[in-house]
Amino acid sequence: MSLLSSKTKTPAQTVIQEVCRIKKGETVLIIANPETNLIAQDLYLAAQEVEAKPTLMFQPKKTILDMAEKAVVGAIKTEPDVIFSISANKLGKDADAIANPYVMDNETYDNTFDYLLTGKKCIRAVWTPGLTQDMFNRTVQIDYELLSKRCKSICALYEDAMNVHVTAPGGTDVLVPVNGRMALVDDGDFSKPGSGGNIPSGEVFISPQLPGVGESKGINGTIVFDGSMTFSSGDAMLKTPITVRLNDGFVTDISGGEEAKRLLKDITAAEKEALLMESSGRLEKGQGEVYSRNARNIGELGIGLNPAANITGNMLEDEKAFRTCHFAIGQNYDGDAPALIHFDGIVREPTITINYRDGHSYTLMESGNLKLD
């Protein structure tokens, strides 16, 4: 089946039939909030149309620091074939797994969802933090074959890369070490066990190399977020740019207006909460300091690739928008920098140059324009 969505399908049918390719008899768990009930019900009915076995359950809206309801975690533990987290904000953390992490192949997982998806690779998954009906209608029916091609091309360019230099008119000038890191994709193909991502889809992202690993001193320089930003309570368009200075892998200074103060307050809260969780036994001994330190880590450099996405103040869509990149403060995607937060921020019109050990370089994006051969 072609991944080029037919306009004769509804967005929900496109997700069920083309993005996840759900088959007859497969079990499908849909977790939603009251705010996302219409989208969740559309997905439920679309799953029934292909004779799958969907289950729909609701929980209250969760923030990034909230715990998922125990009944939700219990449902995830049943290991359905496909899980949809149709969240107004976040799915919520897994209290039991944080206190007693899963361990597999020397990797630790503090959430059952992540363990089943990336550890055991026994489920497929879609998560949609902040999805709205308007966004769902506008951004789902895109050319997935073209998106996949672009994602593969960018991943190939990251192979054997030493670092990535990102500059932007707003003042961003940062060097991101990526030696040994593998680029990950959100390409809208969630048809195999172990695959998953966002709806809307459309990004390639990579975790910066941590300081002290090999020759890496960690990420250094300045990031100026001038689009939108994630905060503990949700996403927002930025009225005033937020300037974040980085030294040897960690955020050392945050400046700007009221939104910069808000970001610093949220990061500080995550640092303190991690230490409190260890003291109360909700984190293993020694992990409180790790989680606290990584609240100032840069966990992601992502590139937006969905042509239907715009910067709207909703990060789920914003980070997929063309002519942008984004960085995340907090937890990374490689599992070696756990934190309680993952705050994405948008940088407009970036120039992104990949540098290699042999001295040559490749400009992947120039002033927001994607440069793929």
PyMOL commands that set and color helices and strands:
alter all, ss='L'
color gray80, all
select helices_A, chain A and resi 11-19+34-49+70-76+95-99+112-119+133-139+144-158+258-279+287-296+315-318
alter helices_A, ss='H'
color red, helices_A
select strands_A, chain A and resi 27-32+53-58+82-86+102-104+107-109+124-127+161-167+173-177+184-186+196-198+203-206+220-225+228-231+234-237+242-247+250-255+298-304+324-330+342-348+351-356+361-366+369-370
alter strands_A, ss='S'
color yellow, strands_A
deselect
rebuild
show_as cartoon
